[in-house]
Amino acid sequence: MAKTDDVVDEAAGGAPVDSTLGYEQARDELIEVVRRLEAGGTTLEESLALWERGEELAKVCRRWLDGARARLDAALAEGSPANGEAEQEQE
């Protein structure tokens, strides 16, 4: 019988989910995982391995998107005048 890690590797494409995975890579692999799950034809064990892989890929995507949001918010905050400066300009 195959170990669960082997099933994950075989069912999900083999690449470990880690912080070096780029957003586009994670998104594309997640799309493929969803396609395979929707297509069916996999064993229960393979389906569970794919689901787990998809959850990890979704977390990677979420971290990238959260990071992008934080950078955008910081850039917008730098570009806007401080509250005191805005009040002085209005007077």
N, C-alpha and C positions, 0 to 999 in steps of 0.2 A: 504494500500500500504506500502511496506517495505521501510525503509530509505536506502539511498545509502550505509551507513556503514554496515547495515545488509547484503546487497547484496554482498559487498566486503567480509565480513566475511564468508558468505555461499559459494560464488563462489571461493574464493581464499584460503580457508583453515583456516581462522580465525586468524592466528598469526599476530600481528602487525609487521611492518617492522621498526626496530630500530637498534641502533648501537651495541646491544648485539648479533645480529644475525651473526653467523660465515659465512665465505666464502662458505664452503661446503653446509651448510644449505640453504643459499640464492641461490646458484647455483642449488641445487637439486630441490628446490621449483620453481625456474624459469623454469627449464626443464619441470616440471609438468604443470605449467601455459601454456607454449607454446604448450605442447601436447594437453591440453584441448582445447585451441583455435583452433589448427589445426584440431582436431577431429570434431569440430562444434557441433551442437545440443544444443547450449545455446541460451538464449534470447539475444537481443541486450544489455539490461541492464547488464546481467551477463557477456557478452563478454567485455563490457566497463570496468566493475569492474576488470575482469581478466587482461585486458590490463594495467590498472592503477597499479595493483599489480605487474605485470611484470616489469613495468618501475621503480618502487621503488626497486624491487629486483635487477635489473640491476645496479642501483645506488650504492647499498650496495656492489655488486661484484666489481664494478669499484673502490670504495673507498679502498677495501681490496687490489686489484691489484696495485693501485697507491701507497699505503703504502708499499707494498712488494717491489716495484720498488725503492722507496726512500731508504728503508733499504739496499737493494742490492747496490745501487749507493754509499751510505755512507760507507758501508763495503769495497767496491772496492777502494774508495778514501782513506780510512785509510791504506789500504794495499800497495798503490803505493807511491813511494818516491815523496817528494815535488819537484817542478820544479827546484829549486836551487840545490838540491841534485842530481838530474838526470844530470844536466849540469856539475857538478863537477866530477861525475863518468865518463863522456865521455872524459874528458880531460886527 
